[in-house]
Amino acid sequence: MGPAWALALEQSALGETLRQALWLYPIANVLHVLAVVAMVGSIFAFDLRVMGVARSLPVAALARLLLPIAVGGFAVAVVTGSLLFTADATAVWNNPVFVYKLGLIGLGLVNIIIFHRIPWREADRWSVGVKAPALAMAGAAVSVGVWAGTATLGRLIAYF
């Protein structure tokens, strides 16, 4: 048994509906996976560019294309993930893999804030053909690891 708030969430009308409706949970699950794919895929493409792949592409232009996709994917993943959580909140909350996933999401968000406050301010200096500074490359490497780990842990929740 989990905390009272998780049990209340699970027993709410929304939790009941998600468990009882034939297609609602599977649709939320598919949308969650697609949102994570859009988010992680766009983040990986951007991070690979920062780490030196395809230096002929302007990093600012790539950011204008890919970062809104990442943000949109994250927003949809949060909404659909919340729906999935609501359907089985007590079991999921007690799953240590879920807690690790939340920790990695937090770390990923902190990494984004640091990246945009420090190395990104000088991105115009390393836009085309120039190697990004070590701090930017480190942030991109952390990002790849964190978001790959988050997606992996998300899949592993069902097995633990």
N, C-alpha and C positions, 0 to 999 in steps of 0.2 A: 504494500500500500504506500502511496506517495503522500505528499503534503495535501492538506485540505483544499487549497486553492486548485491543485491539479485535479483532484477528484471532482470538485465542483465544475471545473471546466469540462471535464470528460462527460459528466452527467448533465451538462447544459443541453438546451434544445439543439444547438449547433452540433455538439458532440454526438448526440443521438442521431441527428439527421445524417451526419457524415458516415456513421456506421450502418445505418439502415438503408439509405438510398443506394440503389444498385450501381449507379454510375458516378456519383458525386466524388467519392474517395478516389477511384481510379483516375478520374479526370484531373483532380487536384494533384495526384501523384505524377501523372504524365506532364502536366504544366510545370510542376516543380522541377522535374528532370530537365525539361527543355529550357527553363529559365537558368538553371545552373550551367547547362551547356553553353548558352549564349553568354552568360557572365564570365565563366572560366575561359572559354575560347577567346573572347575579346581581350581579357586580361592577359592571357598567355601571349597572344599576338603582339600586344603592346609591350609587354615585358621582354619578349625576345628582341624586339627592335631596340629597346633601351640597353639590352645586354650585348648589342653589336650585330645582330642579324639584320640584313637588308638595310644597311646604313644609307643607301641611296634614297630611301623613303624619308620624307620630312617627318620628324617625330611629332611636331605640333599638328600637322594635318592628320596624321594617324590617330593622335589623341582625340581630335574633333570627331573622327569617324567612330572609333572603338569605345571610348569611355562612356558615351551615352548608352551604348548597347550594354556595357557592363553595369551601369547604374540601373537601367531598366530591368535587366535580368535579375539583379540583386533585389529590386523592389518586388518583382513578381515572385521570386524565390522566398522572400520573407512572408508574403501573404499566403502563398500556397503551403509553405512549411508550417506556418501557424495553424492552418486548417488541418493539416496532417497530424500535427501535435495534439490538437483539440480532440481528435477522434480517440486517442489512446494516451492521454497525458500522463497518467500515473506510471504506466510501464515505461514510457519513453523517458520521463524525468528520472526514473531510477536506473536507467541504462547509462553506464559510465561512458560509453562511446558518444552518446548525445552530449554529455557535459564537456567532453574533449572537443567535440565539434563546435560547441558554443564558444569555448576558449579560443579555438583557432579563428573563428569569425571575428571575435574581438581583437585578436592580434592582427588579423588582416586589415581591419578598419584603422587601427592605430598606425600600421605601416603606411596606409594610404595617406593619412593625415601628415605623417612625417615626410613622406615623399613629396607631397604637394607644397609643404611649407619650406622645405630646404632645397633639395636638388632641382625640383621642377622650376623654381624661380629663375634658374639660369639655363633653361632648356633651349632657348634660342641660340646659345653659344655652341651647342652640340647637336644641332638639328640635322644637317645633311652632311654625310661623309665624315663626321667627326665622332670620335669615341666619347661616350658619355662618361662623366666622372665616376670614380670608384663608389662613391656613396649612392649614386643613382643606380649603378649596376647591382650593388648589394641589396638595395631596396627592391629591385626587380626580381632578384634571385629569391629573396625572402617571400615576396608576393607569389611567385610560382609555387614554392614549397607549401606555403600556407593554404592557398586556394586548392591545390591538388590534394592536400591532406584533408581539407574540409569536405571536398566532394567524395573522397574515399571513405571518410568516417560516416558521411551521410548514407552511403550504400551499406556500410557495415552495421548500422543500427539494427537492421532486420535480423542479423545473425547473432546478436549478443543479448 
